[in-house]
């Protein structure tokens, strides 16, 4: 892949990394805010636990996205970005333009 295209994808990934990092911070802050507000009713406590668990799970999902983006950035530095980790074939740049491909969700879409 040409260096200017790698730079382009790197900029996209860095921007996405910033967004997901901020989401993790927000989710963690939301979970901490739900810790204890003095509510003693069992229904309220149960609801608070569910909301806290949801906030933590969202944070886990965002953390996985951060790890996936970090891996993609590392592959850019190594020179293996855009090559399928499963079969070694080049991944079409149009697919690379779709950020979901960074998750490796689609067949051999691992960047």
N, CA, C and O atoms as CSV, one atom per row, in Angstrom:
chain,resi,resn,atom,element,x,y,z
A,1,UNK,N,N,0.851,-1.176,0.000
A,1,UNK,CA,C,0.000,0.000,0.000
A,1,UNK,C,C,0.895,1.236,0.000
A,1,UNK,O,O,1.953,1.260,0.628
A,2,UNK,N,N,0.450,2.242,-0.708
A,2,UNK,CA,C,1.230,3.473,-0.815
A,2,UNK,C,C,1.271,4.207,0.528
A,2,UNK,O,O,0.301,4.182,1.285
A,3,UNK,N,N,2.405,4.861,0.816
A,3,UNK,CA,C,2.564,5.553,2.102
A,3,UNK,C,C,1.468,6.585,2.393
A,3,UNK,O,O,1.044,6.717,3.541
A,4,UNK,N,N,1.007,7.313,1.383
A,4,UNK,CA,C,-0.032,8.318,1.637
A,4,UNK,C,C,-1.363,7.665,2.010
A,4,UNK,O,O,-2.138,8.245,2.770
A,5,UNK,N,N,-1.639,6.467,1.488
A,5,UNK,CA,C,-2.859,5.751,1.855
A,5,UNK,C,C,-2.747,5.227,3.290
A,5,UNK,O,O,-3.716,5.254,4.047
A,6,UNK,N,N,-1.553,4.751,3.651
A,6,UNK,CA,C,-1.338,4.303,5.024
A,6,UNK,C,C,-1.521,5.453,5.996
A,6,UNK,O,O,-2.118,5.286,7.060
A,7,UNK,N,N,-1.007,6.619,5.632
A,7,UNK,CA,C,-1.168,7.807,6.474
A,7,UNK,C,C,-2.647,8.150,6.618
A,7,UNK,O,O,-3.110,8.496,7.704
A,8,UNK,N,N,-3.375,8.051,5.525
A,8,UNK,CA,C,-4.820,8.315,5.540
A,8,UNK,C,C,-5.530,7.380,6.523
A,8,UNK,O,O,-6.305,7.834,7.364
A,9,UNK,N,N,-5.264,6.078,6.416
A,9,UNK,CA,C,-5.909,5.112,7.297
A,9,UNK,C,C,-5.456,5.298,8.743
A,9,UNK,O,O,-6.244,5.120,9.672
A,10,UNK,N,N,-4.205,5.650,8.928
A,10,UNK,CA,C,-3.692,5.884,10.277
A,10,UNK,C,C,-4.428,7.051,10.935
A,10,UNK,O,O,-4.782,6.982,12.112
A,11,UNK,N,N,-4.657,8.120,10.174
A,11,UNK,CA,C,-5.382,9.277,10.710
A,11,UNK,C,C,-6.806,8.895,11.101
A,11,UNK,O,O,-7.305,9.328,12.140
A,12,UNK,N,N,-7.459,8.087,10.273
A,12,UNK,CA,C,-8.820,7.637,10.576
A,12,UNK,C,C,-8.819,6.814,11.865
A,12,UNK,O,O,-9.661,7.018,12.740
A,13,UNK,N,N,-7.871,5.887,11.972
A,13,UNK,CA,C,-7.803,5.028,13.147
A,13,UNK,C,C,-7.496,5.819,14.411
A,13,UNK,O,O,-8.060,5.540,15.469
A,14,UNK,N,N,-6.613,6.799,14.310
A,14,UNK,CA,C,-6.285,7.633,15.472
A,14,UNK,C,C,-7.502,8.437,15.921
A,14,UNK,O,O,-7.748,8.578,17.119
A,15,UNK,N,N,-8.262,8.961,14.965
A,15,UNK,CA,C,-9.484,9.692,15.307
A,15,UNK,C,C,-10.487,8.767,15.999
A,15,UNK,O,O,-11.109,9.153,16.989
A,16,UNK,N,N,-10.646,7.539,15.476
A,16,UNK,CA,C,-11.550,6.576,16.092
A,16,UNK,C,C,-11.063,6.177,17.477
A,16,UNK,O,O,-11.868,5.987,18.388
A,17,UNK,N,N,-9.762,6.052,17.637
A,17,UNK,CA,C,-9.184,5.718,18.935
A,17,UNK,C,C,-9.548,6.771,19.973
A,17,UNK,O,O,-9.913,6.442,21.102
A,18,UNK,N,N,-9.448,8.034,19.588
A,18,UNK,CA,C,-9.816,9.126,20.491
A,18,UNK,C,C,-11.280,9.069,20.900
A,18,UNK,O,O,-11.613,9.271,22.067
A,19,UNK,N,N,-12.152,8.794,19.935
A,19,UNK,CA,C,-13.588,8.710,20.228
A,19,UNK,C,C,-13.881,7.583,21.209
A,19,UNK,O,O,-14.602,7.770,22.189
A,20,UNK,N,N,-13.313,6.410,20.934
A,20,UNK,CA,C,-13.587,5.258,21.790
A,20,UNK,C,C,-12.979,5.425,23.180
A,20,UNK,O,O,-13.558,4.976,24.170
A,21,UNK,N,N,-11.829,6.062,23.257
A,21,UNK,CA,C,-11.210,6.331,24.554
A,21,UNK,C,C,-12.107,7.241,25.385
A,21,UNK,O,O,-12.287,7.023,26.583
A,22,UNK,N,N,-12.658,8.245,24.750
A,22,UNK,CA,C,-13.571,9.155,25.454
A,22,UNK,C,C,-14.837,8.421,25.900
A,22,UNK,O,O,-15.343,8.664,26.995
A,23,UNK,N,N,-15.345,7.525,25.055
A,23,UNK,CA,C,-16.533,6.752,25.437
A,23,UNK,C,C,-16.253,5.888,26.655
A,23,UNK,O,O,-17.108,5.760,27.532
A,24,UNK,N,N,-15.058,5.290,26.721
A,24,UNK,CA,C,-14.704,4.476,27.887
A,24,UNK,C,C,-14.700,5.342,29.140
A,24,UNK,O,O,-15.227,4.943,30.179
A,25,UNK,N,N,-14.109,6.515,29.041
A,25,UNK,CA,C,-14.090,7.428,30.196
A,25,UNK,C,C,-15.507,7.777,30.640
A,25,UNK,O,O,-15.815,7.773,31.832
A,26,UNK,N,N,-16.362,8.078,29.668
A,26,UNK,CA,C,-17.744,8.429,29.990
A,26,UNK,C,C,-18.480,7.257,30.630
A,26,UNK,O,O,-19.211,7.440,31.603
A,27,UNK,N,N,-18.288,6.041,30.083
A,27,UNK,CA,C,-18.962,4.868,30.630
A,27,UNK,C,C,-18.486,4.566,32.046
A,27,UNK,O,O,-19.287,4.218,32.914
A,28,UNK,N,N,-17.186,4.699,32.276
A,28,UNK,CA,C,-16.658,4.469,33.618
A,28,UNK,C,C,-17.180,5.517,34.592
A,28,UNK,O,O,-17.530,5.195,35.728
A,29,UNK,N,N,-17.232,6.757,34.154
A,29,UNK,CA,C,-17.755,7.819,35.019
A,29,UNK,C,C,-19.227,7.572,35.334
A,29,UNK,O,O,-19.665,7.776,36.467
A,30,UNK,N,N,-19.988,7.134,34.336
A,30,UNK,CA,C,-21.408,6.847,34.558
A,30,UNK,C,C,-21.578,5.705,35.547
A,30,UNK,O,O,-22.457,5.752,36.408
A,31,UNK,N,N,-20.737,4.674,35.430
A,31,UNK,CA,C,-20.824,3.543,36.352
A,31,UNK,C,C,-20.489,3.985,37.770
A,31,UNK,O,O,-21.129,3.541,38.724
A,32,UNK,N,N,-19.500,4.852,37.919
A,32,UNK,CA,C,-19.128,5.339,39.246
A,32,UNK,C,C,-20.217,6.218,39.851
A,32,UNK,O,O,-20.449,6.180,41.059
A,33,UNK,N,N,-20.880,7.004,39.017
A,33,UNK,CA,C,-21.959,7.859,39.502
A,33,UNK,C,C,-23.120,7.035,40.027
A,33,UNK,O,O,-23.860,7.481,40.904
A,34,UNK,N,N,-23.279,5.827,39.489
A,34,UNK,CA,C,-24.380,4.962,39.900
A,34,UNK,C,C,-24.059,4.178,41.165
A,34,UNK,O,O,-24.903,3.432,41.660
A,35,UNK,N,N,-22.863,4.335,41.689
A,35,UNK,CA,C,-22.409,3.513,42.815
A,35,UNK,C,C,-23.366,3.544,44.006
A,35,UNK,O,O,-23.889,2.501,44.397
A,36,UNK,N,N,-23.597,4.693,44.576
A,36,UNK,CA,C,-24.502,4.761,45.732
A,36,UNK,C,C,-24.966,6.193,45.892
A,36,UNK,O,O,-24.183,7.103,46.162
A,37,UNK,N,N,-26.259,6.360,45.715
A,37,UNK,CA,C,-26.806,7.703,45.879
A,37,UNK,C,C,-27.696,7.789,47.117
A,37,UNK,O,O,-28.531,8.686,47.235
A,38,UNK,N,N,-27.501,6.834,48.045
A,38,UNK,CA,C,-28.272,6.842,49.268
A,38,UNK,C,C,-29.623,6.172,49.149
A,38,UNK,O,O,-30.370,6.137,50.127
A,39,UNK,N,N,-29.962,5.645,48.000
A,39,UNK,CA,C,-31.243,4.979,47.793
A,39,UNK,C,C,-31.222,3.644,48.529
A,39,UNK,O,O,-30.262,2.884,48.408
A,40,UNK,N,N,-32.266,3.359,49.283
A,40,UNK,CA,C,-32.317,2.132,50.069
A,40,UNK,C,C,-33.409,1.170,49.606
A,40,UNK,O,O,-33.433,0.023,50.053
A,41,UNK,N,N,-34.297,1.594,48.740
A,41,UNK,CA,C,-35.373,0.754,48.234
A,41,UNK,C,C,-34.780,-0.368,47.379
A,41,UNK,O,O,-33.914,-0.109,46.543
A,42,UNK,N,N,-35.237,-1.619,47.578
A,42,UNK,CA,C,-34.660,-2.761,46.863
A,42,UNK,C,C,-34.862,-2.676,45.355
A,42,UNK,O,O,-33.985,-3.073,44.588
A,43,UNK,N,N,-36.001,-2.166,44.931
A,43,UNK,CA,C,-36.247,-2.018,43.496
A,43,UNK,C,C,-35.276,-0.995,42.907
A,43,UNK,O,O,-34.703,-1.218,41.840
A,44,UNK,N,N,-35.098,0.107,43.592
A,44,UNK,CA,C,-34.156,1.124,43.128
A,44,UNK,C,C,-32.730,0.590,43.107
A,44,UNK,O,O,-31.970,0.880,42.183
A,45,UNK,N,N,-32.364,-0.190,44.126
A,45,UNK,CA,C,-31.026,-0.776,44.179
A,45,UNK,C,C,-30.813,-1.763,43.035
A,45,UNK,O,O,-29.737,-1.807,42.438
A,46,UNK,N,N,-31.843,-2.553,42.733
A,46,UNK,CA,C,-31.747,-3.502,41.618
A,46,UNK,C,C,-31.589,-2.777,40.289
A,46,UNK,O,O,-30.767,-3.156,39.454
A,47,UNK,N,N,-32.380,-1.739,40.106
A,47,UNK,CA,C,-32.282,-0.947,38.885
A,47,UNK,C,C,-30.915,-0.285,38.766
A,47,UNK,O,O,-30.338,-0.215,37.681
A,48,UNK,N,N,-30.410,0.196,39.888
A,48,UNK,CA,C,-29.096,0.820,39.897
A,48,UNK,C,C,-28.021,-0.212,39.520
A,48,UNK,O,O,-27.089,0.111,38.784
A,49,UNK,N,N,-28.144,-1.446,40.018
A,49,UNK,CA,C,-27.195,-2.503,39.673
A,49,UNK,C,C,-27.238,-2.831,38.184
A,49,UNK,O,O,-26.197,-3.018,37.553
A,50,UNK,N,N,-28.438,-2.900,37.628
A,50,UNK,CA,C,-28.581,-3.182,36.198
A,50,UNK,C,C,-27.945,-2.067,35.370
A,50,UNK,O,O,-27.220,-2.340,34.414
A,51,UNK,N,N,-28.210,-0.834,35.730
A,51,UNK,CA,C,-27.632,0.304,35.004
A,51,UNK,C,C,-26.111,0.318,35.118
A,51,UNK,O,O,-25.409,0.624,34.154
A,52,UNK,N,N,-25.618,-0.009,36.287
A,52,UNK,CA,C,-24.172,-0.052,36.500
A,52,UNK,C,C,-23.534,-1.139,35.636
A,52,UNK,O,O,-22.506,-0.915,34.998
A,53,UNK,N,N,-24.154,-2.313,35.625
A,53,UNK,CA,C,-23.654,-3.426,34.803
A,53,UNK,C,C,-23.664,-3.063,33.326
A,53,UNK,O,O,-22.717,-3.373,32.604
A,54,UNK,N,N,-24.715,-2.414,32.877
A,54,UNK,CA,C,-24.810,-1.987,31.483
A,54,UNK,C,C,-23.700,-1.002,31.138
A,54,UNK,O,O,-23.066,-1.120,30.090
A,55,UNK,N,N,-23.468,-0.045,32.007
A,55,UNK,CA,C,-22.406,0.942,31.775
A,55,UNK,C,C,-21.044,0.261,31.715
A,55,UNK,O,O,-20.207,0.621,30.887
A,56,UNK,N,N,-20.816,-0.718,32.585
A,56,UNK,CA,C,-19.539,-1.431,32.579
A,56,UNK,C,C,-19.369,-2.280,31.324
A,56,UNK,O,O,-18.273,-2.353,30.768
A,57,UNK,N,N,-20.446,-2.921,30.874
A,57,UNK,CA,C,-20.377,-3.733,29.649
A,57,UNK,C,C,-20.119,-2.861,28.424
A,57,UNK,O,O,-19.363,-3.244,27.531
A,58,UNK,N,N,-20.743,-1.696,28.385
A,58,UNK,CA,C,-20.476,-0.781,27.281
A,58,UNK,C,C,-19.009,-0.367,27.286
A,58,UNK,O,O,-18.382,-0.249,26.233
A,59,UNK,N,N,-18.474,-0.151,28.477
A,59,UNK,CA,C,-17.063,0.181,28.599
A,59,UNK,C,C,-16.166,-0.950,28.112
A,59,UNK,O,O,-15.130,-0.704,27.494
A,60,UNK,N,N,-16.567,-2.198,28.391
A,60,UNK,CA,C,-15.802,-3.351,27.918
A,60,UNK,C,C,-15.798,-3.421,26.395
A,60,UNK,O,O,-14.771,-3.707,25.780
A,61,UNK,N,N,-16.946,-3.158,25.800
A,61,UNK,CA,C,-17.044,-3.186,24.331
A,61,UNK,C,C,-16.155,-2.103,23.715
A,61,UNK,O,O,-15.448,-2.344,22.737
A,62,UNK,N,N,-16.203,-0.932,24.293
A,62,UNK,CA,C,-15.358,0.157,23.806
A,62,UNK,C,C,-13.881,-0.176,24.006
A,62,UNK,O,O,-13.050,0.132,23.152
A,63,UNK,N,N,-13.557,-0.805,25.136
A,63,UNK,CA,C,-12.175,-1.196,25.398
A,63,UNK,C,C,-11.684,-2.191,24.352
A,63,UNK,O,O,-10.527,-2.136,23.936
A,64,UNK,N,N,-12.563,-3.104,23.924
A,64,UNK,CA,C,-12.180,-4.055,22.874
A,64,UNK,C,C,-11.935,-3.323,21.556
A,64,UNK,O,O,-11.007,-3.657,20.820
A,65,UNK,N,N,-12.765,-2.329,21.262
A,65,UNK,CA,C,-12.554,-1.539,20.045
A,65,UNK,C,C,-11.205,-0.834,20.110
A,65,UNK,O,O,-10.491,-0.773,19.109
A,66,UNK,N,N,-10.849,-0.302,21.274
A,66,UNK,CA,C,-9.562,0.370,21.451
A,66,UNK,C,C,-8.424,-0.615,21.184
A,66,UNK,O,O,-7.452,-0.277,20.508
A,67,UNK,N,N,-8.547,-1.828,21.715
A,67,UNK,CA,C,-7.522,-2.851,21.492
A,67,UNK,C,C,-7.416,-3.198,20.012
A,67,UNK,O,O,-6.312,-3.357,19.491
A,68,UNK,N,N,-8.558,-3.317,19.326
A,68,UNK,CA,C,-8.554,-3.624,17.890
A,68,UNK,C,C,-7.891,-2.502,17.091
A,68,UNK,O,O,-7.116,-2.765,16.171
A,69,UNK,N,N,-8.191,-1.271,17.439
A,69,UNK,CA,C,-7.597,-0.131,16.739
A,69,UNK,C,C,-6.100,-0.068,17.017
A,69,UNK,O,O,-5.307,0.204,16.115
A,70,UNK,N,N,-5.713,-0.320,18.272
A,70,UNK,CA,C,-4.280,-0.362,18.597
A,70,UNK,C,C,-3.558,-1.411,17.748
A,70,UNK,O,O,-2.457,-1.168,17.255
A,71,UNK,N,N,-4.183,-2.569,17.585
A,71,UNK,CA,C,-3.592,-3.629,16.766
A,71,UNK,C,C,-3.454,-3.180,15.316
A,71,UNK,O,O,-2.432,-3.437,14.680
A,72,UNK,N,N,-4.474,-2.512,14.795
A,72,UNK,CA,C,-4.412,-2.021,13.417
A,72,UNK,C,C,-3.297,-0.988,13.260
A,72,UNK,O,O,-2.570,-0.999,12.266
A,73,UNK,N,N,-3.164,-0.095,14.245
A,73,UNK,CA,C,-2.080,0.900,14.189
A,73,UNK,C,C,-0.713,0.224,14.263
A,73,UNK,O,O,0.237,0.661,13.613
A,74,UNK,N,N,-0.618,-0.829,15.048
A,74,UNK,CA,C,0.637,-1.561,15.137
A,74,UNK,C,C,0.961,-2.238,13.795
A,74,UNK,O,O,2.118,-2.277,13.374
A,75,UNK,N,N,-0.069,-2.766,13.135
A,75,UNK,CA,C,0.151,-3.383,11.823
A,75,UNK,C,C,0.579,-2.351,10.784
A,75,UNK,O,O,1.343,-2.668,9.872
A,76,UNK,N,N,0.093,-1.123,10.917
A,76,UNK,CA,C,0.554,-0.061,10.008
A,76,UNK,C,C,2.050,0.134,10.201
A,76,UNK,O,O,2.801,0.217,9.230
A,77,UNK,N,N,2.482,0.208,11.461
A,77,UNK,CA,C,3.905,0.410,11.757
A,77,UNK,C,C,4.753,-0.770,11.278
A,77,UNK,O,O,5.878,-0.584,10.815
A,78,UNK,N,N,4.207,-1.987,11.393
A,78,UNK,CA,C,4.935,-3.192,10.969
A,78,UNK,C,C,4.946,-3.373,9.461
A,78,UNK,O,O,5.788,-4.086,8.915
A,79,UNK,N,N,3.989,-2.711,8.784
A,79,UNK,CA,C,3.891,-2.869,7.340
A,79,UNK,C,C,2.963,-3.993,6.910
A,79,UNK,O,O,2.949,-4.376,5.741
A,80,UNK,N,N,2.180,-4.530,7.861
A,80,UNK,CA,C,1.269,-5.625,7.513
A,80,UNK,C,C,-0.194,-5.185,7.482
A,80,UNK,O,O,-1.087,-6.020,7.343
A,81,UNK,N,N,-0.442,-3.898,7.608
A,81,UNK,CA,C,-1.812,-3.394,7.583
A,81,UNK,C,C,-2.395,-3.605,6.191
A,81,UNK,O,O,-1.752,-3.311,5.184
A,82,UNK,N,N,-3.611,-4.113,6.149
A,82,UNK,CA,C,-4.280,-4.329,4.877
A,82,UNK,C,C,-4.036,-5.716,4.304
A,82,UNK,O,O,-4.465,-6.016,3.190
A,83,UNK,N,N,-3.345,-6.563,5.065
A,83,UNK,CA,C,-3.106,-7.940,4.652
A,83,UNK,C,C,-3.889,-8.841,5.592
A,83,UNK,O,O,-3.780,-8.714,6.811
A,84,UNK,N,N,-4.677,-9.749,5.032
A,84,UNK,CA,C,-5.486,-10.650,5.841
A,84,UNK,C,C,-4.581,-11.529,6.695
A,84,UNK,O,O,-3.667,-12.176,6.184
A,85,UNK,N,N,-4.842,-11.546,7.995
A,85,UNK,CA,C,-4.050,-12.353,8.927
A,85,UNK,C,C,-4.320,-13.843,8.745
A,85,UNK,O,O,-3.515,-14.672,9.170
A,86,UNK,N,N,-5.443,-14.192,8.120
A,86,UNK,CA,C,-5.816,-15.592,7.941
A,86,UNK,C,C,-5.231,-16.201,6.670
A,86,UNK,O,O,-4.688,-17.306,6.702
A,87,UNK,N,N,-5.339,-15.488,5.556
A,87,UNK,CA,C,-4.918,-16.077,4.278
A,87,UNK,C,C,-3.764,-15.331,3.613
A,87,UNK,O,O,-3.208,-15.817,2.628
A,88,UNK,N,N,-3.388,-14.142,4.142
A,88,UNK,CA,C,-2.256,-13.407,3.591
A,88,UNK,C,C,-2.557,-12.584,2.349
A,88,UNK,O,O,-1.656,-11.960,1.788
A,89,UNK,N,N,-3.815,-12.576,1.912
A,89,UNK,CA,C,-4.187,-11.785,0.732
A,89,UNK,C,C,-4.399,-10.329,1.127
A,89,UNK,O,O,-4.728,-10.013,2.270
A,90,UNK,N,N,-4.200,-9.450,0.141
A,90,UNK,CA,C,-4.459,-8.030,0.375
A,90,UNK,C,C,-5.954,-7.794,0.535
A,90,UNK,O,O,-6.769,-8.380,-0.178
A,91,UNK,N,N,-6.299,-6.932,1.477
A,91,UNK,CA,C,-7.689,-6.539,1.688
A,91,UNK,C,C,-7.934,-5.295,0.840
A,91,UNK,O,O,-7.148,-4.348,0.872
A,92,UNK,N,N,-9.021,-5.304,0.087
A,92,UNK,CA,C,-9.361,-4.175,-0.772
A,92,UNK,C,C,-9.466,-2.901,0.059
A,92,UNK,O,O,-10.030,-2.910,1.154
A,93,UNK,N,N,-8.923,-1.808,-0.465
A,93,UNK,CA,C,-8.947,-0.534,0.281
A,93,UNK,C,C,-10.355,-0.052,0.573
A,93,UNK,O,O,-10.577,0.642,1.565
A,94,UNK,N,N,-11.307,-0.409,-0.273
A,94,UNK,CA,C,-12.694,-0.006,0.003
A,94,UNK,C,C,-13.180,-0.664,1.295
A,94,UNK,O,O,-13.936,-0.062,2.057
A,95,UNK,N,N,-12.743,-1.897,1.536
A,95,UNK,CA,C,-13.114,-2.575,2.773
A,95,UNK,C,C,-12.410,-1.929,3.958
A,95,UNK,O,O,-12.987,-1.791,5.036
A,96,UNK,N,N,-11.151,-1.534,3.748
A,96,UNK,CA,C,-10.401,-0.893,4.821
A,96,UNK,C,C,-11.020,0.442,5.217
A,96,UNK,O,O,-10.886,0.887,6.357
A,97,UNK,N,N,-11.697,1.071,4.268
A,97,UNK,CA,C,-12.326,2.363,4.541
A,97,UNK,C,C,-13.503,2.219,5.498
A,97,UNK,O,O,-13.949,3.200,6.093
A,98,UNK,N,N,-13.999,1.011,5.643
A,98,UNK,CA,C,-15.117,0.755,6.556
A,98,UNK,C,C,-14.524,0.393,7.906
A,98,UNK,O,O,-13.899,-0.658,8.050
A,99,UNK,N,N,-14.710,1.243,8.883
A,99,UNK,CA,C,-14.061,1.073,10.183
A,99,UNK,C,C,-14.445,-0.236,10.854
A,99,UNK,O,O,-13.668,-0.760,11.653
A,100,UNK,N,N,-15.629,-0.786,10.554
A,100,UNK,CA,C,-16.031,-2.054,11.159
A,100,UNK,C,C,-15.077,-3.176,10.767
A,100,UNK,O,O,-14.953,-4.165,11.490
A,101,UNK,N,N,-14.409,-3.032,9.640
A,101,UNK,CA,C,-13.459,-4.055,9.221
A,101,UNK,C,C,-12.318,-4.172,10.226
A,101,UNK,O,O,-11.670,-5.215,10.308
A,102,UNK,N,N,-12.067,-3.108,10.993
A,102,UNK,CA,C,-11.012,-3.139,12.004
A,102,UNK,C,C,-11.312,-4.169,13.080
A,102,UNK,O,O,-10.406,-4.605,13.790
A,103,UNK,N,N,-12.576,-4.563,13.206
A,103,UNK,CA,C,-12.958,-5.570,14.195
A,103,UNK,C,C,-12.684,-6.985,13.730
A,103,UNK,O,O,-12.650,-7.904,14.549
A,104,UNK,N,N,-12.488,-7.183,12.435
A,104,UNK,CA,C,-12.325,-8.518,11.918
A,104,UNK,C,C,-13.626,-9.297,11.954
A,104,UNK,O,O,-13.610,-10.526,12.023
A,105,UNK,N,N,-14.752,-8.600,11.910
A,105,UNK,CA,C,-16.055,-9.241,12.008
A,105,UNK,C,C,-16.437,-9.997,10.737
A,105,UNK,O,O,-17.230,-10.936,10.794
A,106,UNK,N,N,-15.895,-9.607,9.622
A,106,UNK,CA,C,-16.347,-10.121,8.357
A,106,UNK,C,C,-15.317,-11.077,7.778
A,106,UNK,O,O,-14.188,-10.665,7.511
A,107,UNK,N,N,-15.663,-12.316,7.581
A,107,UNK,CA,C,-14.843,-13.367,6.995
A,107,UNK,C,C,-13.368,-13.187,7.316
A,107,UNK,O,O,-12.955,-13.474,8.439
A,108,UNK,N,N,-12.563,-12.723,6.373
A,108,UNK,CA,C,-11.116,-12.543,6.567
A,108,UNK,C,C,-10.801,-11.056,6.604
A,108,UNK,O,O,-9.855,-10.614,5.953
A,109,UNK,N,N,-11.570,-10.280,7.347
A,109,UNK,CA,C,-11.409,-8.821,7.307
A,109,UNK,C,C,-10.380,-8.308,8.290
A,109,UNK,O,O,-10.281,-7.095,8.475
A,110,UNK,N,N,-9.609,-9.171,8.929
A,110,UNK,CA,C,-8.613,-8.709,9.882
A,110,UNK,C,C,-7.590,-7.864,9.172
A,110,UNK,O,O,-6.996,-8.285,8.179
A,111,UNK,N,N,-7.388,-6.669,9.685
A,111,UNK,CA,C,-6.483,-5.733,9.059
A,111,UNK,C,C,-5.084,-6.060,9.484
A,111,UNK,O,O,-4.140,-5.388,9.069
